[in-house]
Amino acid sequence: MAKQLSEITKRDLREALSKIAWWGRLEETKFLERLYSLGQLPSYDSRYKTAEQDIFQHRMNNSDWPDDWVFDDDRFGMSNGEDEELLRFLTEMLHPIVRDESEAEEILGRLNPLLRADGYQITPNGEISGRPTYGWERVEPEATSFNKHFAKDIAPLIATVRELAHEGGDELEWRVLQEGRASLEEPEYDNWDGGTYYYTLTLTVPVPLFAQLGDRGSELEQKISKRISQLQRSPDRHRITAIVIQPGMAKLGPAAGALSKVIDQRSQAPVPAFWTPGQFRLFLSHVSQFKQRTAALRDALAKFHISGFVAHDTIEPGELWQREIEAALRSMDAMVAVLTPEFPNSKWTDQEVGWALGGGVYVLPVRRGLDPYGFIAAVQGIQGTDKKVGAVANEIFVALLKQKLTRYRLQEAVVVGFERSSSADDARANGVLVERGGPFPAALAQRLEVATRSNQHVASVRGLREQVQRVARAIGK
């Protein structure tokens, strides 16, 4: 077997897997035993004889090895061995015994664009109980979307995302990427993440297609955004943080009527379709110059089960988009006002804050060069300058939990997220939020108890069921 995988590709593969538990729903030693005879491999700890013993000691008992230790361990040959060693490991990660099919497909979408640059791709090679197993094959090396930076040429990135959508079987998503005209707005620079350029990708689609999207527009924007974030490498200071699907300019006639109808349908529902179901609904009030950075904040809030609304308009909302803004204001649970120096000069932001205060909705200021003023002057809020966007999102989560007006709704969103945990990693992350969100009222505590018994992914994480049950039994008011 040749050594075609470059050090660059190996590094990128490792980064792509950095937040994924490679062992899936199994224990680490159980996963590795599917590939290696751990009892025959030597120990690196003089107290033990076998690899199995020292792995158990340092990962189960002491937990003093990092999660990605296996990639540097010479016994498994993934950093300096033949390509086959790493490819066997990667395909085993996708096995149906190890993880769910949907999670495997998501990981596959991260791996193949990187592997193809060096002449490999992972493909299905069989089935077990109707679920695919995987192997690999040689292919002609091809340039990845990373070889041309998306800021200079967006086409390769769009082509890659379109291919992933095709593989995922979502025809509407594929059509948006196929028929849409892609354009990047001029980037906004900020020091929120140590110096980052934020971009908005706009996909302008024909009006008939936009009308067909119905209430799936926001869902597809989030889906495409997630695919792009999987492809963008973490060291890159240029990030696409907002996806906007919008209709092309329509002449008066049937197409314009269809557009008006779909906006009405999206906006007039009791809970408009642009909110993620079950999540806390947070309106992010901002000036147009700060839209892309606000979109980055919205994305960071999603991990806390907070659905953020960022208006699509740039300078003045058109009549149709204004309906959506009003619908968001009517249905929000709370508002964050991103206070930049331009904020008081906007024709819209002060009206949005006034709408919230008039309706008894909690407004949390995030200070970005401007202190709270007017009716929110007494609220200290959060300092957002010179902080990473993830840290700001975390402080918003904490602040909303402390507020009597918002605590129950946010706790409910955390419980819904835990109930819907779709993988072992998801369950672990949601378990952390449950611990941070307690104590819970009796009704929510009971739902947590039920979820610990009914969700298979919760059951697959050692100690998580007991951890969450302890939180559930410490009932609050």
TORRO-100769 format. One record per residue (C-alpha): x, y, z; chain; residue number from 1; residue in three letters. Coordinates in steps of 0.05 Angstrom, whole numbers, plus 32768, in hexadecimal, padded with zeros to 4 digits. Each point is the difference from the previous one (the first is absolute). Example, Ala and Ser with C-alpha at 12.3 -4.5 7.8 and 13.67 -1.06 7.14 Angstrom:
# residues 2
REC east north   up kette  nr rest
REC 80F6  7FA6 809C     A   1  ala
REC 801B  8045 7FF3     A   2  ser
//
This chain:
# residues 477
REC east north   up kette  nr rest
REC 8000  8000 8000     A   1  met
REC 801C  8044 7FEC     A   2  ala
REC 8008  803D 802B     A   3  lys
REC 7FD7  8032 7FD8     A   4  gln
REC 7FE1  8025 803A     A   5  leu
REC 8027  803F 800C     A   6  ser
REC 800F  801D 8045     A   7  glu
REC 7FD3  803A 7FED     A   8  ile
REC 7FC5  7FD2 7FF2     A   9  thr
REC 800D  7FD9 8040     A  10  lys
REC 8000  8041 8027     A  11  arg
REC 7FC0  8017 7FDF     A  12  asp
REC 7FDE  7FBD 800D     A  13  leu
REC 8013  8005 8049     A  14  arg
REC 7FE4  8047 8005     A  15  glu
REC 7FC0  7FE9 7FDD     A  16  ala
REC 7FF7  7FCB 8036     A  17  leu
REC 8016  802B 803B     A  18  ser
REC 7FBA  8006 801E     A  19  lys
REC 7FEA  7FB9 7FF1     A  20  ile
REC 8006  7FC5 802F     A  21  ala
REC 8023  7FCF 7FD1     A  22  trp
REC 7FEA  7FC5 802A     A  23  trp
REC 7FB6  8012 7FF6     A  24  gly
REC 7FCF  7FDA 802D     A  25  arg
REC 8035  7FCD 8014     A  26  leu
REC 8036  8004 8035     A  27  glu
REC 8044  8011 7FE3     A  28  glu
REC 801F  7FBC 800D     A  29  thr
REC 7FC3  7FDD 7FE2     A  30  lys
REC 8006  802A 7FC1     A  31  phe
REC 804B  7FF4 7FF9     A  32  leu
REC 7FF7  7FB5 800B     A  33  glu
REC 7FD8  7FFE 7FBF     A  34  arg
REC 8040  8013 7FDC     A  35  leu
REC 803A  7FEA 802C     A  36  tyr
REC 8013  7FC9 8031     A  37  ser
REC 800B  802D 803C     A  38  leu
REC 8014  7FC6 802B     A  39  gly
REC 803B  7FF2 7FD0     A  40  gln
REC 8018  8049 7FFB     A  41  leu
REC 8032  8019 8033     A  42  pro
REC 7FF2  8031 8038     A  43  ser
REC 8022  8044 8001     A  44  tyr
REC 7FF7  8002 804C     A  45  asp
REC 8033  7FD5 8025     A  46  ser
REC 7FCC  7FEC 8033     A  47  arg
REC 7FD8  7FD9 7FCC     A  48  tyr
REC 800E  7FCA 7FCC     A  49  lys
REC 7FCD  800F 7FC9     A  50  thr
REC 7FE4  803B 7FD9     A  51  ala
REC 7FBB  7FEE 8019     A  52  glu
REC 8016  800A 8048     A  53  gln
REC 8023  8042 7FF8     A  54  asp
REC 7FC8  801D 7FD4     A  55  ile
REC 7FCD  7FEE 8036     A  56  phe
REC 802C  801F 8036     A  57  gln
REC 800E  8042 7FDC     A  58  his
REC 7FBC  800A 7FDE     A  59  arg
REC 7FCE  7FE0 802F     A  60  met
REC 8020  8006 8045     A  61  asn
REC 802D  803D 7FFC     A  62  asn
REC 7FE6  8022 7FC1     A  63  ser
REC 8045  8020 7FF8     A  64  asp
REC 8006  7FF3 7FB5     A  65  trp
REC 7FDE  8030 7FCF     A  66  pro
REC 7FC4  7FE8 7FD8     A  67  asp
REC 8029  7FFD 7FBF     A  68  asp
REC 803A  7FD8 801F     A  69  trp
REC 7FF6  7FC6 7FD0     A  70  val
REC 8016  8028 7FC3     A  71  phe
REC 8046  8009 801E     A  72  asp
REC 8008  7FBA 801C     A  73  asp
REC 8035  7FDB 7FD8     A  74  asp
REC 7FE0  7FBD 8010     A  75  arg
REC 7FC8  8010 7FD0     A  76  phe
REC 8029  8020 7FC9     A  77  gly
REC 7FD1  8037 7FEC     A  78  met
REC 8032  8039 8002     A  79  ser
REC 803C  7FDD 7FE0     A  80  asn
REC 7FE6  7FBE 7FE4     A  81  gly
REC 7FE2  7FE9 7FBE     A  82  glu
REC 7FC1  8023 7FE7     A  83  asp
REC 7FD9  7FC0 800C     A  84  glu
REC 8007  8008 804C     A  85  glu
REC 7FDE  8044 8001     A  86  leu
REC 7FCC  7FEC 7FCC     A  87  leu
REC 7FEC  7FC2 8027     A  88  arg
REC 7FF8  802A 803E     A  89  phe
REC 7FD6  8035 7FDC     A  90  leu
REC 7FD1  7FCE 7FE0     A  91  thr
REC 7FF7  7FDB 8042     A  92  glu
REC 7FE9  8041 801F     A  93  met
REC 7FC5  7FFF 7FD0     A  94  leu
REC 7FEB  7FB8 800F     A  95  his
REC 7FB6  7FFA 8016     A  96  pro
REC 8016  7FDE 8041     A  97  ile
REC 802A  803E 8010     A  98  val
REC 7FCF  8039 7FEF     A  99  arg
REC 7FBE  8013 7FE1     A 100  asp
REC 7FF9  8003 7FB4     A 101  glu
REC 7FF0  804B 8001     A 102  ser
REC 803E  8010 8029     A 103  glu
REC 802B  7FD3 7FD3     A 104  ala
REC 7FE7  8026 7FC3     A 105  glu
REC 8012  8042 8020     A 106  glu
REC 8047  7FE8 8010     A 107  ile
REC 8006  7FE4 7FB9     A 108  leu
REC 7FF0  8045 7FE5     A 109  gly
REC 803C  801B 8027     A 110  arg
REC 8031  7FCA 7FEC     A 111  leu
REC 7FF7  7FF4 7FB6     A 112  asn
REC 8010  8046 7FE6     A 113  pro
REC 8043  7FFB 8025     A 114  leu
REC 800F  7FB8 7FEB     A 115  leu
REC 7FF2  800D 7FB6     A 116  arg
REC 8038  8033 7FFD     A 117  ala
REC 8030  7FC5 800B     A 118  asp
REC 7FDC  7FCE 7FD5     A 119  gly
REC 7FD1  7FDB 8030     A 120  tyr
REC 7FB7  8000 8011     A 121  gln
REC 7FD5  7FD9 8032     A 122  ile
REC 7FC5  7FDC 7FE1     A 123  thr
REC 7FCA  7FCF 8016     A 124  pro
REC 8016  7FB8 7FF7     A 125  asn
REC 7FC7  7FD8 801F     A 126  gly
REC 7FC6  8000 8031     A 127  glu
REC 7FF0  7FE5 8045     A 128  ile
REC 7FB6  8000 8013     A 129  ser
REC 7FF3  8032 7FC8     A 130  gly
REC 8035  8030 8017     A 131  arg
REC 803F  800E 7FD7     A 132  pro
REC 8046  7FEA 8010     A 133  thr
REC 803C  8024 7FE0     A 134  tyr
REC 8042  7FF3 7FDE     A 135  gly
REC 802C  802B 7FD4     A 136  trp
REC 8017  8004 7FB9     A 137  glu
REC 8034  8023 7FD6     A 138  arg
REC 7FEA  803C 7FD6     A 139  val
REC 8022  8034 7FD5     A 140  glu
REC 801A  8036 802F     A 141  pro
REC 7FD6  803E 7FFB     A 142  glu
REC 8005  8047 8019     A 143  ala
REC 7FD6  800E 803D     A 144  thr
REC 7FD9  803F 800D     A 145  ser
REC 8039  8015 802E     A 146  phe
REC 8033  8005 7FC8     A 147  asn
REC 7FDC  803F 7FE8     A 148  lys
REC 7FEB  802D 8039     A 149  his
REC 7FB5  800B 7FFE     A 150  phe
REC 8009  804C 8006     A 151  ala
REC 8022  8000 7FBC     A 152  lys
REC 7FD4  7FCB 7FDF     A 153  asp
REC 7FC1  7FE7 8021     A 154  ile
REC 7FEF  7FCD 7FC8     A 155  ala
REC 802B  7FC5 801A     A 156  pro
REC 7FE2  8005 8045     A 157  leu
REC 7FB9  8004 7FE5     A 158  ile
REC 800E  7FC3 7FD4     A 159  ala
REC 8018  7FD8 803B     A 160  thr
REC 7FC4  8013 802B     A 161  val
REC 7FD2  7FF0 7FC6     A 162  arg
REC 801F  7FBB 7FFA     A 163  glu
REC 7FF6  7FF4 804B     A 164  leu
REC 7FB7  8015 7FF9     A 165  ala
REC 7FF7  7FD0 7FC6     A 166  his
REC 801E  7FC7 8029     A 167  glu
REC 7FD3  8013 803A     A 168  gly
REC 7FC2  7FF9 7FD4     A 169  gly
REC 7FE0  8044 800E     A 170  asp
REC 7FE7  8016 7FBB     A 171  glu
REC 7FEB  8046 8016     A 172  leu
REC 8044  800E 801F     A 173  glu
REC 8022  7FE7 7FC0     A 174  trp
REC 7FD3  802C 7FD4     A 175  arg
REC 800F  803E 802A     A 176  val
REC 804B  7FF3 7FF6     A 177  leu
REC 7FF7  7FED 7FB7     A 178  gln
REC 7FD2  8038 7FEA     A 179  glu
REC 8014  8036 8031     A 180  gly
REC 8030  8038 7FED     A 181  arg
REC 8035  8001 8036     A 182  ala
REC 801F  8042 8017     A 183  ser
REC 802A  8016 803C     A 184  leu
REC 7FF5  8041 8023     A 185  glu
REC 803D  802A 8010     A 186  glu
REC 801D  7FE4 8041     A 187  pro
REC 7FFC  801F 8044     A 188  glu
REC 803F  7FFE 802A     A 189  tyr
REC 7FFE  7FF7 804B     A 190  asp
REC 802C  7FEB 803A     A 191  asn
REC 7FCA  7FD4 801F     A 192  trp
REC 8029  7FC2 7FEE     A 193  asp
REC 8045  801E 8001     A 194  gly
REC 7FF7  8022 7FBD     A 195  gly
REC 7FCE  7FE1 7FD0     A 196  thr
REC 7FDE  8013 7FBF     A 197  tyr
REC 7FB6  7FEF 7FFE     A 198  tyr
REC 7FDB  7FF4 7FBF     A 199  tyr
REC 7FB7  7FF9 7FED     A 200  thr
REC 7FF2  7FD0 7FC7     A 201  leu
REC 7FC1  8012 7FDA     A 202  thr
REC 7FDD  7FCE 7FD2     A 203  leu
REC 7FD0  8024 7FD3     A 204  thr
REC 7FCE  7FCE 7FE4     A 205  val
REC 7FC6  8006 7FCE     A 206  pro
REC 7FC0  8018 8020     A 207  val
REC 7FDA  7FBF 7FEF     A 208  pro
REC 8036  7FD7 8025     A 209  leu
REC 7FFE  8030 803B     A 210  phe
REC 7FB5  7FF7 8004     A 211  ala
REC 8009  7FB4 8000     A 212  gln
REC 802E  8004 803D     A 213  leu
REC 7FC4  8014 802B     A 214  gly
REC 8014  7FFD 8049     A 215  asp
REC 8041  7FDA 7FF1     A 216  arg
REC 8026  803F 7FEE     A 217  gly
REC 8021  800B 8044     A 218  ser
REC 800B  7FB5 8008     A 219  glu
REC 8026  7FFD 7FBE     A 220  leu
REC 8029  803D 8011     A 221  glu
REC 8016  7FDE 8040     A 222  gln
REC 800D  7FBE 7FDD     A 223  lys
REC 802C  8020 7FCB     A 224  ile
REC 8024  8029 8036     A 225  ser
REC 800F  7FC0 8026     A 226  lys
REC 801D  7FDE 7FC2     A 227  arg
REC 802D  803C 7FF2     A 228  ile
REC 8018  8004 8048     A 229  ser
REC 8014  7FB6 7FFB     A 230  gln
REC 802A  8011 7FC3     A 231  leu
REC 8021  803F 8019     A 232  gln
REC 8040  7FF2 8025     A 233  arg
REC 8005  801C 8046     A 234  ser
REC 8042  8027 7FF7     A 235  pro
REC 7FE0  8029 7FC7     A 236  asp
REC 7FF1  8047 8016     A 237  arg
REC 7FCD  8008 7FC8     A 238  his
REC 7FBC  7FE2 8012     A 239  arg
REC 7FBC  7FFC 7FDF     A 240  ile
REC 7FD3  800B 803C     A 241  thr
REC 7FBD  8010 7FDF     A 242  ala
REC 7FDA  7FE0 7FC7     A 243  ile
REC 7FC6  8026 7FE1     A 244  val
REC 7FD1  7FE0 7FCD     A 245  ile
REC 7FD9  8038 7FDE     A 246  gln
REC 7FD4  8006 7FC2     A 247  pro
REC 8017  8024 7FC2     A 248  gly
REC 7FDE  8041 7FEF     A 249  met
REC 7FBB  7FEE 7FE6     A 250  ala
REC 7FD7  8028 7FCE     A 251  lys
REC 7FB8  800C 8013     A 252  leu
REC 7FD7  7FC3 7FF0     A 253  gly
REC 7FF6  7FB8 8019     A 254  pro
REC 8048  7FF9 8019     A 255  ala
REC 7FFA  803E 802C     A 256  ala
REC 7FBE  7FE6 801B     A 257  gly
REC 8020  7FBD 8011     A 258  ala
REC 8038  8023 8025     A 259  leu
REC 7FD0  802A 8029     A 260  ser
REC 7FD8  7FC2 8012     A 261  lys
REC 803C  7FD8 8019     A 262  val
REC 8019  803A 802B     A 263  ile
REC 7FBA  8006 801F     A 264  asp
REC 7FFF  7FB5 800E     A 265  gln
REC 8045  8003 8021     A 266  arg
REC 7FEE  803C 802B     A 267  ser
REC 7FB8  7FF7 8016     A 268  gln
REC 8007  7FBC 8023     A 269  ala
REC 7FFB  8003 804D     A 270  pro
REC 8049  7FEB 8002     A 271  val
REC 801F  8017 7FBD     A 272  pro
REC 8027  7FCC 7FDA     A 273  ala
REC 8042  8026 8003     A 274  phe
REC 8007  7FED 804A     A 275  trp
REC 8020  7FBC 800E     A 276  thr
REC 7FC9  7FD5 8020     A 277  pro
REC 8008  7FF5 804B     A 278  gly
REC 8038  8033 8008     A 279  gln
REC 8001  8041 8027     A 280  phe
REC 7FED  8039 7FD0     A 281  arg
REC 8031  803A 8004     A 282  leu
REC 7FFA  803E 7FD4     A 283  phe
REC 8044  801E 7FF0     A 284  leu
REC 7FF8  804B 7FF5     A 285  ser
REC 803B  801E 7FDA     A 286  his
REC 8013  8033 7FCC     A 287  val
REC 800C  7FEA 7FB8     A 288  ser
REC 804B  800D 8005     A 289  gln
REC 8004  7FCA 8036     A 290  phe
REC 7FD3  7FCC 7FDF     A 291  lys
REC 8035  7FCC 7FEF     A 292  gln
REC 801F  8002 8045     A 293  arg
REC 7FBB  7FFA 801E     A 294  thr
REC 7FF4  7FC3 7FD5     A 295  ala
REC 8040  7FE2 801D     A 296  ala
REC 7FE3  800B 8045     A 297  leu
REC 7FBF  7FDF 7FEB     A 298  arg
REC 8026  7FC2 7FE9     A 299  asp
REC 8026  7FFE 8042     A 300  ala
REC 7FBF  8004 8028     A 301  leu
REC 7FE3  7FC2 7FDD     A 302  ala
REC 8029  7FD0 802B     A 303  lys
REC 7FDA  801C 803C     A 304  phe
REC 7FBD  7FF0 7FDE     A 305  his
REC 7FF5  804A 7FF3     A 306  ile
REC 7FE2  8011 7FBC     A 307  ser
REC 8016  8045 7FEC     A 308  gly
REC 7FDC  802D 7FCE     A 309  phe
REC 802C  802C 7FD4     A 310  val
REC 7FDA  802A 7FCE     A 311  ala
REC 8011  7FF4 7FB6     A 312  his
REC 7FFD  8049 7FEC     A 313  asp
REC 803D  802B 7FF4     A 314  thr
REC 7FEA  804A 8006     A 315  ile
REC 7FB4  8007 7FFD     A 316  glu
REC 7FD3  7FC3 8006     A 317  pro
REC 7FD1  7FF7 7FC6     A 318  gly
REC 7FB7  7FF6 800F     A 319  glu
REC 8004  7FB4 7FFD     A 320  leu
REC 803E  7FF9 802D     A 321  trp
REC 7FE1  8033 8030     A 322  gln
REC 7FC7  7FCF 800B     A 323  arg
REC 8032  7FCC 8017     A 324  glu
REC 8022  8031 802F     A 325  ile
REC 7FBD  8011 801F     A 326  glu
REC 7FEF  7FB6 8006     A 327  ala
REC 8042  7FF4 8024     A 328  ala
REC 7FF2  8039 8030     A 329  leu
REC 7FBB  7FE5 800F     A 330  arg
REC 8019  7FBA 800F     A 331  ser
REC 8045  800A 8021     A 332  met
REC 8010  7FEA 8047     A 333  asp
REC 8035  8035 800B     A 334  ala
REC 802A  8033 7FDA     A 335  met
REC 804B  800D 7FFD     A 336  val
REC 8012  8047 7FEB     A 337  ala
REC 8046  8001 7FE1     A 338  val
REC 8014  8047 8013     A 339  leu
REC 8031  801B 7FCD     A 340  thr
REC 800C  804B 7FF8     A 341  pro
REC 7FD1  8003 7FC4     A 342  glu
REC 7FC6  7FDF 8027     A 343  phe
REC 7FDB  8041 8015     A 344  pro
REC 8003  801B 7FB8     A 345  asn
REC 7FDA  7FC5 7FE2     A 346  ser
REC 7FB7  800B 7FEC     A 347  lys
REC 7FEF  7FBA 8019     A 348  trp
REC 8029  7FEA 803C     A 349  thr
REC 7FE2  8030 8033     A 350  asp
REC 7FBA  7FEC 7FE7     A 351  gln
REC 8012  7FB7 800A     A 352  glu
REC 8018  800D 8048     A 353  val
REC 7FC2  802A 800E     A 354  gly
REC 7FD3  7FC8 7FE5     A 355  trp
REC 8021  7FCE 8030     A 356  ala
REC 7FFC  802D 803D     A 357  leu
REC 7FB8  8013 7FF1     A 358  gly
REC 7FEF  7FB6 7FFE     A 359  gly
REC 8023  7FEF 8041     A 360  gly
REC 8037  7FDA 7FDC     A 361  val
REC 8045  7FFD 8020     A 362  tyr
REC 8036  8027 7FDA     A 363  val
REC 8049  7FED 800B     A 364  leu
REC 8033  8033 7FE6     A 365  pro
REC 8042  7FE8 7FE3     A 366  val
REC 8030  803A 8003     A 367  arg
REC 802A  8008 7FC0     A 368  arg
REC 8019  8047 8008     A 369  gly
REC 7FC0  801E 801C     A 370  leu
REC 7FE3  7FFE 8047     A 371  asp
REC 7FB6  7FF3 800B     A 372  pro
REC 7FD6  803F 7FFB     A 373  tyr
REC 7FB8  8016 8006     A 374  gly
REC 7FD0  7FCE 801F     A 375  phe
REC 8036  7FC9 8003     A 376  ile
REC 8035  802E 8020     A 377  ala
REC 7FF7  7FDD 8043     A 378  ala
REC 8012  7FBC 7FE3     A 379  val
REC 804B  7FF5 8002     A 380  gln
REC 7FFD  7FC8 7FCC     A 381  gly
REC 803D  7FDB 7FE4     A 382  ile
REC 8042  801C 7FE8     A 383  gln
REC 800A  7FE5 7FBA     A 384  gly
REC 8040  8024 7FEB     A 385  thr
REC 8042  7FD9 7FFD     A 386  asp
REC 7FDE  7FBD 800D     A 387  lys
REC 7FF7  7FC2 7FD5     A 388  lys
REC 7FBA  7FF9 7FE5     A 389  val
REC 7FF7  7FBD 8024     A 390  gly
REC 8010  8021 8043     A 391  ala
REC 7FCB  8036 7FF2     A 392  val
REC 7FCD  7FC9 7FEF     A 393  ala
REC 8010  7FDD 8041     A 394  asn
REC 7FF6  8040 8028     A 395  glu
REC 7FBC  800A 7FDE     A 396  ile
REC 7FEC  7FB9 8014     A 397  phe
REC 8013  800E 8049     A 398  val
REC 7FDD  8043 8001     A 399  ala
REC 7FBF  7FE4 7FE4     A 400  leu
REC 8001  7FC8 8034     A 401  leu
REC 8006  8033 8038     A 402  lys
REC 7FC5  8029 7FE9     A 403  gln
REC 7FBC  7FED 801C     A 404  lys
REC 7FDE  8016 7FBF     A 405  leu
REC 8029  7FD0 7FD5     A 406  thr
REC 8018  7FC8 802E     A 407  arg
REC 7FC6  7FCF 7FF6     A 408  tyr
REC 7FFE  8007 7FB4     A 409  arg
REC 804B  7FF5 7FFB     A 410  leu
REC 7FFD  7FC4 802F     A 411  gln
REC 7FC9  7FE3 7FD6     A 412  glu
REC 802B  8008 7FC1     A 413  ala
REC 8039  7FDC 8024     A 414  val
REC 7FD2  7FC7 8012     A 415  val
REC 7FE6  7FFA 7FB9     A 416  val
REC 8047  7FFE 7FE7     A 417  gly
REC 8011  7FC8 8031     A 418  phe
REC 7FC2  7FD9 7FEC     A 419  glu
REC 8013  8006 7FB6     A 420  arg
REC 804A  7FEC 8009     A 421  ser
REC 8011  7FDE 7FBE     A 422  ser
REC 8045  7FE3 8010     A 423  ser
REC 802C  7FEF 803B     A 424  ala
REC 8027  8041 7FF6     A 425  asp
REC 7FBF  8027 7FFD     A 426  asp
REC 7FE9  7FDF 8040     A 427  ala
REC 8041  8012 8024     A 428  arg
REC 7FFC  8049 7FEB     A 429  ala
REC 7FB6  8004 8013     A 430  asn
REC 8010  7FDF 8043     A 431  gly
REC 8030  8039 800F     A 432  val
REC 7FCA  8033 7FF0     A 433  leu
REC 7FCF  7FDB 802E     A 434  val
REC 8032  8005 8039     A 435  glu
REC 800A  804A 7FF4     A 436  arg
REC 7FB5  800D 7FF9     A 437  gly
REC 7FE7  7FE1 8041     A 438  gly
REC 7FDC  7FFB 802E     A 439  pro
REC 7FC3  7FF5 7FD4     A 440  phe
REC 7FB6  8008 8011     A 441  pro
REC 7FDB  7FBF 800E     A 442  ala
REC 7FE0  7FF9 7FBB     A 443  ala
REC 8043  8009 7FDC     A 444  leu
REC 8024  7FD4 8031     A 445  ala
REC 7FCF  7FC8 7FF2     A 446  gln
REC 800D  8006 7FB5     A 447  arg
REC 804B  7FFB 800D     A 448  leu
REC 7FF4  7FC0 8028     A 449  glu
REC 7FD8  7FE2 7FC7     A 450  val
REC 8035  8013 7FCD     A 451  ala
REC 8037  7FDD 8027     A 452  thr
REC 7FDA  7FBF 7FF7     A 453  arg
REC 7FE3  8009 7FBA     A 454  ser
REC 803A  801F 7FD8     A 455  asn
REC 8031  7FCA 7FE9     A 456  gln
REC 8039  8032 7FF6     A 457  his
REC 7FFB  8017 8048     A 458  val
REC 8004  7FB7 8016     A 459  ala
REC 803E  7FF5 7FD6     A 460  ser
REC 802A  8034 8027     A 461  val
REC 801C  7FE3 803F     A 462  arg
REC 7FE7  8025 803F     A 463  gly
REC 7FD5  8032 7FDA     A 464  leu
REC 7FBD  7FE2 8015     A 465  arg
REC 8013  8004 804A     A 466  glu
REC 801D  8046 7FF8     A 467  gln
REC 7FC0  801C 7FE1     A 468  val
REC 7FD3  7FDB 8031     A 469  gln
REC 8025  8021 803A     A 470  arg
REC 7FF2  8044 7FE1     A 471  val
REC 7FB8  7FEE 7FF3     A 472  ala
REC 7FF4  7FEC 8048     A 473  arg
REC 801A  8042 801A     A 474  ala
REC 7FBE  8021 7FEE     A 475  ile
REC 7FFE  804C 8000     A 476  gly
REC 7FC5  8030 8001     A 477  lys
//
